[in-house]
């Protein structure tokens, strides 16, 4: 029976992980939990009150699991750790430290604020990345339809295909090739996308190169750096405010950061602190961090005020990040529109150029 129950729990966890609630639902969960704590409810009682109004069935599964674990006299952090597919390591560690220090309400509100800010930034980044990809794909689909369906039909109207302009002949050859090999090309495109994802996730050298590329491309570089500056200042401020040790704080940052070069720098700082050096010693010559932030850490690292200073500077980086994303979109949008206009315009020119010659011959 225990084995069957374990299998059932595992399957249930997999299903919930696939359908796990979004950042908005998570932020709302922490916000309401903070409100319940302000009202004087114990954590378990607060969670039971959330059970009554929660409409999202997957969020309700998570809350039910938390209540069950707390009923067994476990801590909230331990209960959250069993749901690691939903709660991140930094959230768990913040709650664990807060359960010792007793500043639960403030920590819950800060986590909710952080999630809401992350949701806004991620929405902007998603828009900035999805828009050009969608426009390029729509252009490819439009060009394929024109080449496969429209172009051959129109070309049949012309008397002598050998007298067609060179650009029309080029697109006619492309049309014939596309019709004969369309399934091969589709398989090739899918293979490239799958290969990229596999190489990025499982081939370290490729991931290092791609992550470095994002830090070199002029327009994208600023967005990537501001994103990590904002996350670094915000999370480190929260960790220190919750009395999480510096070694554990930078270990958590290394787990959170996706970019290989920022992840490696967090590991270097953790090792430096473990060897009784300051984090400034590892940050001083790094081109990954804003020099102003590095100097702030140098000045305030040995005081109790570093958390408050980082908390004040984090919104500046968040605002700068949003402005950089808008600036990137301002560069990409006209460039993409020009590219689409050039592709479609060239194709239309290839269609109408022989048509104009045919009209001249008639007259």
C-alpha positions in Angstrom: 0.0 0.0 0.0 2.9 2.4 0.8 4.4 1.8 -2.6 1.1 2.4 -4.3 0.6 5.6 -2.3 4.1 6.7 -3.3 3.5 6.1 -7.0 0.2 7.9 -6.7 1.8 10.9 -5.0 4.6 11.0 -7.7 2.0 10.9 -10.5 0.0 13.6 -8.8 3.1 15.7 -8.5 3.9 15.3 -12.2 0.4 16.2 -13.3 0.4 19.3 -11.0 3.9 20.3 -12.2 2.7 20.3 -15.8 -0.3 22.4 -14.9 1.3 24.4 -12.2 -0.2 27.9 -11.6 1.5 31.0 -13.1 3.5 33.7 -11.4 0.3 35.8 -10.8 -1.3 33.0 -8.9 1.8 32.4 -6.8 2.2 36.1 -6.0 -1.5 36.3 -5.0 -0.9 33.2 -2.7 2.0 34.9 -0.8 0.1 38.2 -0.7 -3.0 36.6 0.9 -0.9 34.5 3.2 0.8 37.8 4.4 -2.7 39.4 5.0 -3.8 36.3 7.0 -0.6 36.5 9.1 -1.2 40.2 9.8 -4.7 39.2 11.0 -3.0 37.0 13.6 -3.7 33.6 12.1 -1.3 30.8 12.4 0.2 29.6 9.1 -1.9 26.4 9.0 -5.1 28.3 9.8 -4.2 30.9 7.2 -3.8 28.1 4.6 -7.1 26.5 5.5 -8.8 29.9 5.0 -7.2 30.1 1.5 -8.7 26.6 0.8 -12.2 28.0 1.0 -12.0 30.7 -1.7 -9.3 29.2 -4.0 -10.9 28.5 -7.4 -7.8 27.3 -9.3 -7.8 23.5 -8.8 -4.1 23.1 -9.3 -3.4 25.9 -6.7 -5.8 24.1 -4.4 -3.8 20.9 -4.7 -0.7 22.8 -3.6 -2.5 24.4 -0.7 -4.0 21.1 0.4 -0.5 19.5 0.4 0.9 22.3 2.5 -1.9 22.0 5.0 -1.4 18.2 5.2 2.4 18.6 5.8 1.8 21.3 8.5 -0.8 19.1 10.2 2.1 16.6 10.7 3.9 19.4 12.7 6.3 20.2 10.0 7.5 23.8 9.2 6.2 25.8 6.2 9.7 25.7 4.6 9.8 21.9 4.9 6.3 21.7 3.4 7.3 24.0 0.5 10.4 22.0 -0.1 8.3 18.9 -0.9 6.7 21.1 -3.7 10.0 22.2 -5.2 8.4 22.1 -8.7 6.4 25.2 -7.7 8.3 26.9 -4.9 11.9 28.0 -5.8 14.9 27.5 -3.6 15.2 31.2 -2.8 11.6 31.4 -1.6 12.0 28.2 0.6 15.2 29.5 2.1 13.7 32.9 2.8 10.7 31.3 4.6 13.1 29.0 6.5 15.2 31.9 7.8 12.1 34.0 8.6 10.6 31.1 10.7 13.6 31.6 12.9 13.8 35.4 13.0 10.0 35.8 13.2 9.5 38.5 10.5 7.1 36.4 8.4 4.7 39.1 7.2 7.4 41.3 5.7 9.1 38.4 4.0 5.8 37.1 2.5 5.0 40.6 1.2 8.6 41.0 -0.3 8.3 37.6 -2.0 4.9 38.7 -3.5 6.4 42.0 -4.6 9.3 40.2 -6.2 7.1 37.8 -8.0 4.9 40.6 -9.4 8.0 42.5 -10.5 9.4 39.4 -12.1 6.0 38.7 -13.9 6.1 42.2 -15.4 9.7 41.9 -16.5 9.1 38.4 -18.0 6.1 39.6 -19.8 8.1 42.4 -21.4 11.0 40.0 -22.3 8.5 37.5 -23.7 6.9 40.2 -25.8 10.3 41.4 -27.0 11.4 37.9 -28.0 8.0 36.5 -29.3 7.2 39.5 -31.5 10.2 39.2 -33.9 10.0 35.4 -33.9 6.3 35.5 -34.8 6.8 38.1 -37.5 9.6 36.1 -39.1 7.5 32.9 -39.0 4.5 34.6 -40.5 6.7 36.0 -43.3 8.1 32.6 -44.0 4.6 31.1 -44.2 3.5 33.9 -46.5 6.5 33.5 -48.8 6.0 29.7 -48.9 2.3 30.1 -49.8 3.2 32.6 -52.5 5.9 30.3 -53.9 4.0 27.0 -53.7 0.4 28.2 -54.6 0.4 31.6 -56.2 3.7 31.8 -58.1 3.4 28.7 -60.4 -0.2 29.7 -61.3 0.7 33.2 -62.4 3.8 32.1 -64.3 1.6 29.8 -66.5 0.2 33.0 -67.9 3.4 33.9 -69.6 4.1 32.7 -73.2 7.8 31.8 -73.1 9.2 30.9 -69.7 12.7 31.1 -71.2 12.3 34.8 -71.7 11.5 35.5 -68.0 13.7 37.9 -66.1 16.5 36.3 -64.0 14.9 37.1 -60.7 11.6 35.5 -61.8 13.5 32.4 -62.9 15.2 32.3 -59.5 11.9 32.3 -57.6 10.5 29.8 -60.1 13.4 27.4 -59.3 12.9 28.0 -55.6 9.2 27.2 -56.0 9.9 23.9 -57.8 12.5 22.9 -55.2 10.1 23.8 -52.4 7.3 21.7 -53.9 9.5 18.7 -54.4 11.3 18.9 -51.0 8.8 20.6 -48.7 8.6 17.7 -46.2 12.3 17.3 -46.1 12.7 21.1 -45.4 10.0 20.8 -42.6 11.8 17.9 -41.0 15.1 19.9 -41.3 13.6 23.0 -39.6 12.2 20.9 -36.8 15.5 19.1 -36.4 17.4 22.3 -36.1 15.0 23.6 -33.4 15.2 20.3 -31.4 19.0 20.1 -31.9 19.4 23.7 -30.6 17.4 23.0 -27.4 19.3 19.7 -26.7 22.7 21.3 -27.3 21.9 24.3 -25.1 20.7 22.1 -22.3 23.2 19.2 -22.5 26.3 20.5 -24.2 28.1 22.8 -21.9 30.5 24.4 -24.4 27.5 25.3 -26.7 25.7 26.8 -23.7 28.8 28.8 -22.7 29.1 30.2 -26.3 25.4 31.1 -26.6 25.3 32.8 -23.1 28.4 34.7 -24.0 26.9 35.8 -27.3 23.9 37.3 -25.5 26.5 39.4 -23.5 28.2 40.6 -26.7 25.3 41.6 -29.0 25.1 45.4 -28.6 21.4 45.9 -28.1 20.7 42.6 -26.3 23.7 43.0 -24.0 22.2 45.9 -22.0 19.0 44.0 -21.4 20.7 40.9 -20.2 23.0 42.8 -17.8 20.2 44.9 -16.4 18.1 41.8 -15.9 20.8 40.2 -13.8 21.7 43.4 -12.0 18.0 43.8 -10.9 17.7 40.2 -9.8 21.1 40.3 -8.0 20.3 43.4 -6.0 16.7 42.4 -5.2 17.4 38.8 -4.2 20.6 39.5 -2.2 18.8 42.3 -0.3 16.0 39.9 0.6 18.5 37.1 1.7 20.5 39.4 3.9 17.3 41.0 5.4 16.2 37.5 6.3 19.6 36.7 7.9 20.5 34.1 5.3 24.3 33.6 5.4 26.4 35.1 2.6 27.7 31.7 1.5 24.1 30.3 1.3 22.9 33.5 -0.4 25.4 33.2 -3.2 24.8 29.5 -3.5 21.1 30.2 -4.0 21.9 32.9 -6.6 24.0 30.4 -8.5 21.1 28.0 -8.6 18.7 30.8 -9.7 20.7 32.4 -12.5 20.4 30.7 -15.9 23.2 32.4 -17.7 26.4 30.3 -17.3 28.7 33.3 -16.8 26.6 34.9 -14.1 26.1 31.5 -12.5 29.9 30.9 -12.5 30.5 34.3 -11.0 28.1 33.5 -8.1 30.0 30.3 -7.4 33.3 32.3 -7.4 31.9 34.8 -4.9 30.6 32.0 -2.7 34.0 30.3 -2.7 35.7 33.6 -2.1 33.5 34.3 1.0 34.1 30.7 2.2 37.9 31.4 2.0 37.3 34.6 4.2 37.6 37.1 1.3 34.9 39.7 0.6 32.5 39.5 -2.4 34.0 42.7 -3.6 37.3 40.9 -4.3 35.5 38.7 -6.9 33.4 41.5 -8.3 36.1 44.2 -8.6 37.4 43.3 -12.1 34.2 41.7 -13.5 32.6 43.2 -16.6 29.4 41.4 -15.8 28.3 43.9 -13.1 27.7 47.6 -13.0 30.7 49.4 -11.5 28.4 51.5 -9.4 26.9 48.4 -7.8 30.3 47.0 -7.2 31.4 50.2 -5.4 28.3 50.2 -3.3 29.0 46.6 -2.2 32.6 47.6 -1.4 31.5 50.5 0.8 28.6 48.8 2.6 29.5 45.1 2.6 30.9 45.2 6.1 28.0 47.0 7.6 24.4 46.0 8.5 23.0 48.5 5.9 23.9 46.6 2.7 20.5 44.9 2.6 18.7 48.3 2.8 21.1 49.9 0.2 20.5 47.0 -2.3 16.8 47.3 -1.7 16.9 50.9 -2.7 19.0 50.4 -5.8 17.1 47.3 -7.1 14.1 49.4 -8.4 16.6 51.6 -10.3 17.9 48.5 -12.2 14.3 47.2 -12.7 13.3 50.5 -14.3 16.4 50.6 -16.4 15.7 47.1 -17.6 12.2 48.0 -18.7 13.6 51.1 -20.6 16.3 48.9 -22.2 13.6 46.4 -23.4 11.6 49.2 -24.9 14.7 50.6 -26.6 15.5 47.1 -28.0 12.0 46.8 -29.4 12.3 50.3 -30.9 15.4 49.0 -32.8 14.0 45.5 -33.7 10.5 46.5 -34.9 11.5 48.7 -37.9 14.4 46.4 -38.8 12.0 43.4 -38.9 9.3 45.4 -40.9 12.0 46.5 -43.4 13.2 42.9 -43.8 9.6 41.7 -44.4 8.9 44.4 -46.8 12.1 43.6 -48.7 11.3 39.9 -49.0 7.7 40.3 -50.0 8.5 43.3 -52.3 11.2 41.3 -54.1 8.8 38.4 -54.6 6.1 40.7 -56.0 8.6 42.4 -58.2 9.5 39.0 -59.6 5.8 38.3 -60.4 4.9 41.7 -61.9 8.1 42.4 -63.9 7.4 39.8 -66.6 3.8 40.9 -66.5 4.8 44.4 -67.4 7.0 43.1 -70.3 4.1 41.1 -71.6 1.8 44.2 -71.6 4.5 46.2 -73.5 4.7 43.4 -76.1 0.9 43.5 -76.6 1.0 47.3 -77.1 
